[in-house]
Amino acid sequence: MEKRYFNPKIELLPREELGALQLKKLKKIINKVYKRVPHYRKKFEEAGVKPSHLKTLEDIRHFPFTTKEDLFVDYPFGLLAEPLEKVVRLHTSSGTTGKPKALFFSRKDVMAQAELIARSLVMSGATSGDILQNSMTYGLFTGALVMHYGAELLGMLVIPAGPGNTERQIELMRTFGTTCIHMTPSYALYVASLIQEKGLKPGKDLKLKRAYLGAEPYTEETRRKIEEMLKVDVFNCYGLSEMGGPGVGFECPVKEGLHLWEDAFLVEIVNPENGEPVKPGEVGELVLTSLNREAMPLIRYRTRDLTRFIPEPCSCGRTHVRIARILGRADDMFIVRGVNIFPQQIEGVLMGIKGVAQNYQIILEGYDEMTVKVEIDRDFFDGRIERLLKLKEEITEKLRQAIQVRPKVELVEPGTLPVSEGKAKRVIDKRTL
Ligand SMILES: [Zn+2]
Protein backbone atom coordinates (compact mmCIF):
# COMPACT_ATOMS: atom_id res chain seq x y z
CA MET A 1 0.00 0.00 0.00
CA GLU A 2 1.14 3.50 -0.75
CA LYS A 3 2.57 5.24 2.30
CA ARG A 4 1.41 8.79 2.86
CA TYR A 5 4.01 9.58 5.48
CA PHE A 6 7.51 8.20 5.99
CA ASN A 7 7.61 9.12 9.67
CA PRO A 8 4.00 9.95 10.65
CA LYS A 9 4.77 10.35 14.33
CA ILE A 10 7.15 13.25 13.63
CA GLU A 11 5.50 14.66 10.52
CA LEU A 12 2.12 15.00 12.24
CA LEU A 13 3.43 15.93 15.69
CA PRO A 14 1.20 18.61 17.28
CA ARG A 15 2.94 22.01 17.28
CA GLU A 16 3.18 22.16 21.04
CA GLU A 17 5.02 18.85 21.21
CA LEU A 18 7.16 19.85 18.25
CA GLY A 19 8.17 22.99 20.15
CA ALA A 20 9.04 20.95 23.24
CA LEU A 21 11.14 18.59 21.14
CA GLN A 22 12.95 21.53 19.54
CA LEU A 23 13.71 23.11 22.90
CA LYS A 24 15.13 19.88 24.26
CA LYS A 25 17.38 19.45 21.22
CA LEU A 26 18.36 23.12 21.14
CA LYS A 27 19.50 23.12 24.77
CA LYS A 28 21.60 20.06 24.09
CA ILE A 29 23.26 21.50 21.02
CA ILE A 30 23.92 24.93 22.56
CA ASN A 31 25.58 23.22 25.52
CA LYS A 32 27.62 21.02 23.25
CA VAL A 33 29.07 23.80 21.08
CA TYR A 34 29.75 25.95 24.15
CA LYS A 35 31.78 23.14 25.67
CA ARG A 36 33.47 21.78 22.58
CA VAL A 37 33.92 24.57 20.03
CA PRO A 38 36.17 27.42 21.23
CA HIS A 39 34.90 29.76 18.50
CA TYR A 40 31.29 29.42 19.68
CA ARG A 41 32.29 29.80 23.32
CA LYS A 42 34.14 33.01 22.46
CA LYS A 43 31.19 34.39 20.49
CA PHE A 44 28.72 33.52 23.26
CA GLU A 45 30.95 35.21 25.82
CA GLU A 46 31.30 38.33 23.67
CA ALA A 47 27.50 38.48 23.41
CA GLY A 48 27.17 37.93 27.16
CA VAL A 49 25.14 34.71 26.87
CA LYS A 50 25.53 31.31 28.45
CA PRO A 51 23.74 28.05 27.63
CA SER A 52 21.80 28.40 30.90
CA HIS A 53 20.15 31.56 29.52
CA LEU A 54 18.23 29.45 27.05
CA LYS A 55 14.90 28.73 28.73
CA THR A 56 12.46 29.06 25.83
CA LEU A 57 12.82 28.80 22.06
CA GLU A 58 12.49 32.59 21.81
CA ASP A 59 15.63 32.97 23.91
CA ILE A 60 17.62 31.92 20.86
CA ARG A 61 17.42 35.59 19.81
CA HIS A 62 20.00 36.50 22.43
CA PHE A 63 22.55 34.16 20.91
CA PRO A 64 24.84 35.42 18.14
CA PHE A 65 24.33 34.61 14.47
CA THR A 66 26.74 32.38 12.59
CA THR A 67 27.74 33.75 9.19
CA LYS A 68 29.70 32.26 6.34
CA GLU A 69 32.77 34.15 7.63
CA ASP A 70 32.63 32.03 10.81
CA LEU A 71 33.13 28.95 8.65
CA PHE A 72 36.61 30.25 7.78
CA VAL A 73 37.79 30.69 11.37
CA ASP A 74 40.44 28.06 12.17
CA TYR A 75 39.71 26.66 8.72
CA PRO A 76 38.94 23.93 7.90
CA PHE A 77 38.26 22.08 11.18
CA GLY A 78 37.48 25.06 13.45
CA LEU A 79 33.76 24.41 13.96
CA LEU A 80 33.99 20.66 14.51
CA ALA A 81 32.25 19.53 17.69
CA GLU A 82 33.39 15.91 17.40
CA PRO A 83 36.79 14.30 16.91
CA LEU A 84 37.75 13.56 13.31
CA GLU A 85 37.32 9.81 13.94
CA LYS A 86 33.58 10.41 14.05
CA VAL A 87 33.51 12.31 10.77
CA VAL A 88 32.68 10.22 7.72
CA ARG A 89 32.04 12.75 4.99
CA LEU A 90 33.22 16.10 3.67
CA HIS A 91 31.20 18.32 1.38
CA THR A 92 32.18 21.76 0.21
CA SER A 93 30.25 24.71 -1.01
CA SER A 94 31.91 27.23 -3.26
CA GLY A 95 31.83 30.79 -2.08
CA THR A 96 32.92 34.10 -3.47
CA THR A 97 35.89 34.22 -1.09
CA GLY A 98 38.02 31.76 -3.04
CA LYS A 99 38.26 29.03 -0.41
CA PRO A 100 35.29 26.67 -0.36
CA LYS A 101 33.25 26.25 2.81
CA ALA A 102 34.17 22.90 4.38
CA LEU A 103 31.27 20.97 5.90
CA PHE A 104 31.64 17.77 7.87
CA PHE A 105 29.16 15.02 8.62
CA SER A 106 29.19 12.07 10.99
CA ARG A 107 27.50 8.79 10.09
CA LYS A 108 24.51 9.86 12.18
CA ASP A 109 24.36 13.17 10.28
CA VAL A 110 24.41 11.39 6.93
CA MET A 111 21.57 9.08 7.96
CA ALA A 112 19.52 11.88 9.55
CA GLN A 113 19.66 13.91 6.33
CA ALA A 114 18.75 10.79 4.33
CA GLU A 115 15.63 10.45 6.45
CA LEU A 116 14.61 14.04 5.67
CA ILE A 117 14.91 13.22 1.96
CA ALA A 118 12.96 9.97 2.34
CA ARG A 119 10.18 11.85 4.14
CA SER A 120 10.15 14.49 1.43
CA LEU A 121 9.98 11.94 -1.38
CA VAL A 122 7.10 10.07 0.27
CA MET A 123 5.40 13.44 0.77
CA SER A 124 5.54 13.95 -3.01
CA GLY A 125 3.86 10.59 -3.57
CA ALA A 126 6.97 8.55 -4.37
CA THR A 127 7.24 4.91 -3.28
CA SER A 128 9.92 2.23 -3.21
CA GLY A 129 8.71 1.21 -6.65
CA ASP A 130 9.88 4.47 -8.21
CA ILE A 131 13.04 4.87 -10.27
CA LEU A 132 14.99 8.04 -9.62
CA GLN A 133 17.42 9.42 -12.17
CA ASN A 134 19.71 11.65 -10.17
CA SER A 135 21.19 14.23 -12.53
CA MET A 136 22.77 16.56 -9.99
CA THR A 137 26.56 16.74 -9.70
CA TYR A 138 28.08 13.88 -7.72
CA GLY A 139 31.15 14.94 -5.76
CA LEU A 140 31.96 17.66 -3.29
CA PHE A 141 28.57 19.29 -3.87
CA THR A 142 25.86 17.90 -1.56
CA GLY A 143 23.06 17.88 -4.18
CA ALA A 144 23.42 14.42 -5.65
CA LEU A 145 24.84 12.26 -2.86
CA VAL A 146 22.41 13.40 -0.19
CA MET A 147 19.41 12.80 -2.46
CA HIS A 148 20.93 9.45 -3.43
CA TYR A 149 21.12 8.23 0.18
CA GLY A 150 17.59 9.40 0.94
CA ALA A 151 16.08 7.75 -2.13
CA GLU A 152 17.88 4.50 -1.29
CA LEU A 153 16.59 4.69 2.27
CA LEU A 154 13.07 4.86 0.86
CA GLY A 155 13.92 1.90 -1.35
CA MET A 156 13.79 3.58 -4.75
CA LEU A 157 16.03 2.36 -7.53
CA VAL A 158 18.55 5.16 -8.01
CA ILE A 159 20.31 5.80 -11.32
CA PRO A 160 23.37 7.90 -10.42
CA ALA A 161 23.46 9.65 -13.80
CA GLY A 162 25.05 12.94 -12.76
CA PRO A 163 24.55 15.98 -15.01
CA GLY A 164 25.41 16.45 -18.68
CA ASN A 165 25.55 14.12 -21.67
CA THR A 166 21.90 14.77 -22.35
CA GLU A 167 21.60 12.17 -25.12
CA ARG A 168 22.63 9.53 -22.58
CA GLN A 169 20.23 10.96 -19.96
CA ILE A 170 17.33 10.46 -22.33
CA GLU A 171 18.55 6.98 -23.26
CA LEU A 172 18.69 6.04 -19.55
CA MET A 173 15.15 7.33 -19.07
CA ARG A 174 13.91 5.20 -21.95
CA THR A 175 15.84 2.04 -21.12
CA PHE A 176 15.15 1.85 -17.40
CA GLY A 177 11.75 3.54 -17.29
CA THR A 178 12.80 6.44 -15.07
CA THR A 179 9.80 7.76 -13.13
CA CYS A 180 11.43 10.57 -11.13
CA ILE A 181 14.20 13.01 -11.99
CA HIS A 182 16.32 15.24 -9.77
CA MET A 183 18.08 18.14 -11.50
CA THR A 184 18.32 21.91 -11.68
CA PRO A 185 15.39 23.72 -13.31
CA SER A 186 17.58 25.17 -16.04
CA TYR A 187 18.89 21.71 -16.94
CA ALA A 188 15.35 20.29 -16.87
CA LEU A 189 14.39 22.90 -19.47
CA TYR A 190 17.30 21.88 -21.63
CA VAL A 191 16.54 18.15 -21.32
CA ALA A 192 12.89 18.87 -22.14
CA SER A 193 13.83 20.82 -25.27
CA LEU A 194 16.06 17.98 -26.51
CA ILE A 195 13.31 15.43 -25.85
CA GLN A 196 10.99 17.60 -27.92
CA GLU A 197 13.59 17.97 -30.67
CA LYS A 198 13.93 14.20 -30.90
CA GLY A 199 10.19 13.90 -31.41
CA LEU A 200 9.70 11.84 -28.23
CA LYS A 201 6.36 12.07 -26.47
CA PRO A 202 6.96 12.27 -22.69
CA GLY A 203 3.54 10.85 -21.76
CA LYS A 204 4.04 7.89 -24.13
CA ASP A 205 7.73 7.19 -24.79
CA LEU A 206 8.87 8.09 -21.27
CA LYS A 207 7.46 7.09 -17.89
CA LEU A 208 8.33 10.28 -16.02
CA LYS A 209 5.95 11.21 -13.21
CA ARG A 210 7.79 13.64 -10.97
CA ALA A 211 10.66 16.11 -11.17
CA TYR A 212 12.49 17.34 -8.09
CA LEU A 213 14.04 20.64 -8.96
CA GLY A 214 16.40 22.61 -6.77
CA ALA A 215 19.82 24.23 -6.35
CA GLU A 216 18.71 27.42 -8.10
CA PRO A 217 15.63 29.60 -7.72
CA TYR A 218 13.03 29.47 -10.46
CA THR A 219 9.62 30.93 -11.16
CA GLU A 220 6.12 29.43 -11.30
CA GLU A 221 6.25 30.04 -15.03
CA THR A 222 9.32 27.85 -15.41
CA ARG A 223 7.61 25.16 -13.32
CA ARG A 224 4.55 25.16 -15.55
CA LYS A 225 6.69 25.03 -18.67
CA ILE A 226 8.65 22.01 -17.39
CA GLU A 227 5.45 20.27 -16.22
CA GLU A 228 3.90 20.75 -19.62
CA MET A 229 6.95 19.76 -21.66
CA LEU A 230 7.85 16.65 -19.64
CA LYS A 231 4.34 15.71 -18.44
CA VAL A 232 5.55 15.60 -14.85
CA ASP A 233 4.57 16.94 -11.48
CA VAL A 234 7.34 19.36 -10.42
CA PHE A 235 8.28 19.62 -6.74
CA ASN A 236 10.33 22.51 -5.48
CA CYS A 237 13.05 21.49 -3.04
CA TYR A 238 15.31 23.61 -0.91
CA GLY A 239 18.57 22.94 0.80
CA LEU A 240 22.04 24.29 1.33
CA SER A 241 25.27 22.46 1.98
CA GLU A 242 25.73 24.25 5.30
CA MET A 243 22.49 22.63 6.51
CA GLY A 244 23.29 19.19 5.10
CA GLY A 245 22.24 19.71 1.49
CA PRO A 246 18.83 19.04 -0.06
CA GLY A 247 15.94 17.91 2.15
CA VAL A 248 15.81 20.98 4.38
CA GLY A 249 12.55 22.11 2.79
CA PHE A 250 10.26 20.38 0.31
CA GLU A 251 6.87 20.96 -1.24
CA CYS A 252 3.94 18.75 -0.33
CA PRO A 253 1.24 18.05 -2.94
CA VAL A 254 -0.68 21.16 -1.81
CA LYS A 255 2.19 23.14 -3.39
CA GLU A 256 1.63 26.27 -1.39
CA GLY A 257 5.12 26.64 -0.04
CA LEU A 258 7.77 24.28 1.26
CA HIS A 259 7.61 22.48 4.59
CA LEU A 260 10.79 22.87 6.63
CA TRP A 261 11.48 19.88 8.86
CA GLU A 262 11.37 21.49 12.26
CA ASP A 263 12.50 18.49 14.27
CA ALA A 264 15.82 19.00 12.44
CA PHE A 265 15.97 22.79 12.14
CA LEU A 266 14.99 25.76 14.23
CA VAL A 267 13.64 28.24 11.71
CA GLU A 268 13.77 32.03 11.97
CA ILE A 269 13.18 34.75 9.40
CA VAL A 270 14.89 38.04 10.20
CA ASN A 271 15.29 41.47 8.70
CA PRO A 272 18.62 41.17 6.83
CA GLU A 273 19.57 44.72 7.83
CA ASN A 274 19.17 44.54 11.61
CA GLY A 275 18.71 40.84 12.41
CA GLU A 276 15.35 41.38 14.14
CA PRO A 277 12.53 38.89 13.51
CA VAL A 278 10.08 39.95 10.79
CA LYS A 279 6.30 39.88 11.23
CA PRO A 280 4.57 36.63 10.18
CA GLY A 281 4.28 36.63 6.40
CA GLU A 282 6.86 39.38 5.86
CA VAL A 283 9.88 38.75 3.64
CA GLY A 284 13.25 38.39 5.34
CA GLU A 285 16.39 36.31 5.55
CA LEU A 286 16.06 32.65 6.49
CA VAL A 287 18.12 31.76 9.57
CA LEU A 288 18.54 28.10 10.51
CA THR A 289 19.90 26.26 13.52
CA SER A 290 20.68 22.59 12.99
CA LEU A 291 19.10 20.60 15.82
CA ASN A 292 20.35 17.14 14.92
CA ARG A 293 23.84 17.77 13.62
CA GLU A 294 26.51 15.91 15.49
CA ALA A 295 29.80 16.72 13.74
CA MET A 296 29.37 20.37 12.91
CA PRO A 297 26.30 22.04 14.42
CA LEU A 298 25.54 25.52 13.10
CA ILE A 299 23.76 27.97 15.39
CA ARG A 300 21.56 30.68 13.84
CA TYR A 301 23.17 30.36 10.45
CA ARG A 302 22.46 33.29 8.12
CA THR A 303 21.53 31.57 4.86
CA ARG A 304 21.28 34.90 2.92
CA ASP A 305 18.21 33.37 1.26
CA LEU A 306 15.11 35.52 1.29
CA THR A 307 11.65 34.10 1.88
CA ARG A 308 8.59 34.47 4.11
CA PHE A 309 6.60 32.23 6.42
CA ILE A 310 3.24 30.92 5.27
CA PRO A 311 1.53 31.10 8.68
CA GLU A 312 -1.62 29.06 7.93
CA PRO A 313 -1.63 25.33 8.79
CA CYS A 314 -1.27 23.07 5.74
CA SER A 315 -4.16 20.91 4.58
CA CYS A 316 -1.81 17.93 4.05
CA GLY A 317 -1.81 17.49 7.83
CA ARG A 318 1.90 18.02 8.38
CA THR A 319 2.49 20.39 11.23
CA HIS A 320 5.94 21.60 10.15
CA VAL A 321 6.17 25.24 9.13
CA ARG A 322 6.01 26.35 5.51
CA ILE A 323 8.01 28.99 3.71
CA ALA A 324 7.41 30.53 0.30
CA ARG A 325 9.75 29.63 -2.53
CA ILE A 326 13.12 31.35 -2.20
CA LEU A 327 12.90 34.83 -3.69
CA GLY A 328 16.66 35.26 -4.08
CA ARG A 329 19.88 35.92 -2.22
CA ALA A 330 19.98 38.90 0.11
CA ASP A 331 23.38 39.80 -1.41
CA ASP A 332 22.13 39.91 -4.99
CA MET A 333 19.12 42.16 -4.51
CA PHE A 334 19.06 45.57 -6.18
CA ILE A 335 16.46 48.31 -6.14
CA VAL A 336 15.01 50.04 -9.21
CA ARG A 337 12.37 52.73 -8.77
CA GLY A 338 11.72 51.54 -5.26
CA VAL A 339 11.16 47.91 -6.24
CA ASN A 340 13.34 45.14 -4.84
CA ILE A 341 14.57 42.95 -7.69
CA PHE A 342 16.65 39.80 -7.83
CA PRO A 343 18.66 38.70 -10.87
CA GLN A 344 17.07 35.26 -10.41
CA GLN A 345 13.62 36.69 -11.09
CA ILE A 346 14.86 38.02 -14.42
CA GLU A 347 16.69 34.81 -15.20
CA GLY A 348 13.58 32.79 -14.39
CA VAL A 349 11.55 34.77 -16.90
CA LEU A 350 14.19 34.73 -19.63
CA MET A 351 14.88 31.03 -19.39
CA GLY A 352 11.21 30.30 -19.82
CA ILE A 353 11.05 32.09 -23.20
CA LYS A 354 11.67 30.18 -26.41
CA GLY A 355 14.46 31.73 -28.44
CA VAL A 356 16.43 33.03 -25.47
CA ALA A 357 20.00 31.69 -25.23
CA GLN A 358 21.99 31.27 -21.99
CA ASN A 359 23.57 34.67 -21.28
CA TYR A 360 22.13 37.99 -20.17
CA GLN A 361 23.18 41.16 -18.40
CA ILE A 362 21.37 43.82 -16.41
CA ILE A 363 22.62 47.40 -16.72
CA LEU A 364 21.46 50.13 -14.37
CA GLU A 365 22.27 53.70 -15.38
CA GLY A 366 21.17 57.31 -15.46
CA TYR A 367 18.14 58.11 -13.38
CA ASP A 368 17.15 54.57 -12.40
CA GLU A 369 17.02 53.25 -15.97
CA MET A 370 17.25 49.50 -16.35
CA THR A 371 18.38 47.73 -19.51
CA VAL A 372 18.38 43.97 -19.90
CA LYS A 373 20.69 42.70 -22.65
CA VAL A 374 19.68 39.21 -23.74
CA GLU A 375 21.52 36.81 -26.01
CA ILE A 376 19.07 35.04 -28.29
CA ASP A 377 19.35 32.15 -30.73
CA ARG A 378 21.34 33.01 -33.84
CA ASP A 379 18.55 32.15 -36.28
CA PHE A 380 16.56 35.15 -35.05
CA PHE A 381 19.04 37.35 -36.91
CA ASP A 382 17.96 36.16 -40.35
CA GLY A 383 16.56 39.53 -41.38
CA ARG A 384 12.95 38.86 -40.34
CA ILE A 385 12.62 42.03 -38.29
CA GLU A 386 9.00 41.43 -37.28
CA ARG A 387 9.81 38.15 -35.62
CA LEU A 388 12.66 39.82 -33.73
CA LEU A 389 10.45 42.68 -32.54
CA LYS A 390 7.79 40.25 -31.42
CA LEU A 391 10.30 38.38 -29.29
CA LYS A 392 11.58 41.65 -27.85
CA GLU A 393 8.06 42.70 -26.89
CA GLU A 394 7.36 39.29 -25.34
CA ILE A 395 10.50 39.52 -23.20
CA THR A 396 9.75 43.11 -22.15
CA GLU A 397 6.18 42.34 -21.18
CA LYS A 398 7.01 39.16 -19.25
CA LEU A 399 9.76 40.95 -17.34
CA ARG A 400 7.38 43.78 -16.50
CA GLN A 401 4.85 41.32 -15.11
CA ALA A 402 7.47 39.58 -13.01
CA ILE A 403 9.31 42.58 -11.54
CA GLN A 404 6.74 45.38 -11.79
CA VAL A 405 9.24 47.56 -13.66
CA ARG A 406 9.29 47.86 -17.45
CA PRO A 407 12.92 47.49 -18.52
CA LYS A 408 14.50 48.44 -21.83
CA VAL A 409 15.34 45.18 -23.60
CA GLU A 410 18.20 44.77 -26.10
CA LEU A 411 18.52 41.55 -28.06
CA VAL A 412 22.04 40.55 -29.01
CA GLU A 413 23.69 37.64 -30.82
CA PRO A 414 25.11 34.72 -28.85
CA GLY A 415 28.67 35.35 -27.72
CA THR A 416 28.23 39.13 -27.51
CA LEU A 417 28.05 39.46 -23.72
CA PRO A 418 31.10 38.83 -21.55
CA VAL A 419 31.37 35.28 -20.24
CA SER A 420 32.71 35.25 -16.72
CA GLU A 421 34.32 32.31 -15.03
CA GLY A 422 32.67 31.20 -11.81
CA LYS A 423 29.93 33.44 -10.51
CA ALA A 424 28.61 35.54 -13.37
CA LYS A 425 28.50 39.30 -12.96
CA ARG A 426 24.91 39.84 -13.98
CA VAL A 427 24.29 43.35 -12.74
CA ILE A 428 26.32 46.41 -13.75
CA ASP A 429 25.31 49.44 -11.71
CA LYS A 430 26.40 52.72 -13.30
CA ARG A 431 23.72 54.89 -11.73
CA THR A 432 24.65 58.32 -10.46
CA LEU A 433 21.97 58.59 -7.81
ZN1 LIG B 1 1.59 20.33 3.37
Boltz pocket constraint, residues with backbone or C-beta under 6 A from the ligand:
constraints:
  - pocket:
      binder: B
      contacts: [[A, 252], [A, 253], [A, 254], [A, 259], [A, 314], [A, 315], [A, 316], [A, 317], [A, 318]]
      max_distance: 6.0
